[in-house]
Amino acid sequence: MAKAEETVLEIDLNALTHNFEYLKSKLKKNTKFLAVVKAFAYGSDAEQVALHLQQLNVDYFAVAYTSEGVALRNAGITKPILVLHPQPINFKAIIDHCLEPSLYSARVLKSFISCAEKENQSSYPVHIKFNTGLNRLGFWENDVDYIVSQLKNNSSIKIVSVFSHLAASEDLSEKEFTKSQISSFKNTSKKLIDSLNYKPILHLCNTSGVLNYPKAHLDMVRCGIGLCGFGNSASENKNLKPIATLKSVISQIHLIEKGESVGYNRAFKSTAFKKTATIPIGHADGVGRHFGNGKGFVFINKEKANIIGNVCMDMIMVDITHIDCNEGDEVIIFDNQHTAENLAESANTISYELITSISRRIKRKIIK
Ligand SMILES: *Cc1c(COP(=O)(O)O)cnc(C)c1O
């Protein structure tokens, strides 16, 4: 692979294919696959990732916000797109772009029905979200009668799926809780479906749900982080390949004498001679200040170099006293060996946060 000459985020579509096939190998033949490509496909490149998955014949896509769905339609995505978290102000745009809303409360259900009627829609595809314990979004079990009553009076919408979201599918110490969510979802969805004369798709599992709760796959699964190459456990990470590599270069090397300081607020004060490298990536690029002052690190010529002092907006300084390297040499912030998950842990965060934070100003390079 070409050496980086500036900061670049490489997205490996072959690794994406591998992860998709691996996750699919966990499913029964008829179970559908929804790819969650919200937040720029977890900080990578939503359009390129979605187009690639569309070629691999994924069944469904999901995004969080309406604007993300519109961008996918404009990029040529023709598969159905579920918008997980729309607001009433988005409903006309949702219909205009053939996006499918998650209806998660009486307020949004009522509002979507009136928009669909105004736009002369019939059987417009919608998804009903139930809350089964995450307590974030969703109808409660005792809202079923209300939903049914709203559907009785009109034919403008049709429920294509019923779903819920697990709170702790990666946490095996919460197995009992997860099982209670699974059975609560089964009961609630059955209650709703019994009063319809058709059968919507049922779905519940995210990546860790797919890996840890095979009996809960139901009709479809929703994977995001797994497609990016993380399985939320050491054993599953071995089966997946991180799709993103974040690389940069050494801009300048400084020789620091004992007693000198490095960076803003003089946060690092040297107690001995040091060699430092300045690298063009900072908190505006997604390497937050919590990675500063010895917590985070990068790799230069295969050696680990700790971040010293405060993370700046556009730069970090790292300790290369022990590393044989030159200005212009490549720097690995994360790749498939030095993973984003490892780096995230150094600052007490998770892979999801680190990879989704990589700013848009960093060039994306697609590897096919
Ligand atoms: C983000 C999200 C997912 C994907 O979860 P992963 O852990 O990344 O696989 C699935 N379902 C919902 C409702 C989500 O918000």
The ligand as an SDF file (V2000), in Angstrom:
LIG
                    3D

 15 15  0  0  0  0  0  0  0  0999 V2000
  -26.5960    2.1900   15.4800 C   0  0  0  0  0  0  0  0  0  0  0  0
  -27.6900    1.1960   15.5410 C   0  0  0  0  0  0  0  0  0  0  0  0
  -27.4810   -0.1410   15.1340 C   0  0  0  0  0  0  0  0  0  0  0  0
  -26.1290   -0.7010   14.7770 C   0  0  0  0  0  0  0  0  0  0  0  0
  -25.4640   -1.1550   15.9270 O   0  0  0  0  0  0  0  0  0  0  0  0
  -24.0020   -1.8200   15.8710 P   0  0  0  0  0  0  0  0  0  0  0  0
  -23.6870   -2.1330   17.2830 O   0  0  0  0  0  0  0  0  0  0  0  0
  -23.1030   -0.7700   15.3050 O   0  0  0  0  0  0  0  0  0  0  0  0
  -24.0850   -3.0020   14.9780 O   0  0  0  0  0  0  0  0  0  0  0  0
  -28.5810   -0.9840   15.0890 C   0  0  0  0  0  0  0  0  0  0  0  0
  -29.8130   -0.5410   15.4540 N   0  0  0  0  0  0  0  0  0  0  0  0
  -30.0390    0.7200   15.8690 C   0  0  0  0  0  0  0  0  0  0  0  0
  -31.4190    1.1230   16.2740 C   0  0  0  0  0  0  0  0  0  0  0  0
  -28.9930    1.6290   15.9420 C   0  0  0  0  0  0  0  0  0  0  0  0
  -29.2190    2.8730   16.3820 O   0  0  0  0  0  0  0  0  0  0  0  0
  1  2  1  0
  2  3  1  0
  2 14  2  0
  3  4  1  0
  3 10  2  0
  4  5  1  0
  5  6  1  0
  6  7  2  0
  6  8  1  0
  6  9  1  0
 10 11  1  0
 11 12  2  0
 12 13  1  0
 12 14  1  0
 14 15  1  0
M  END
$$$$
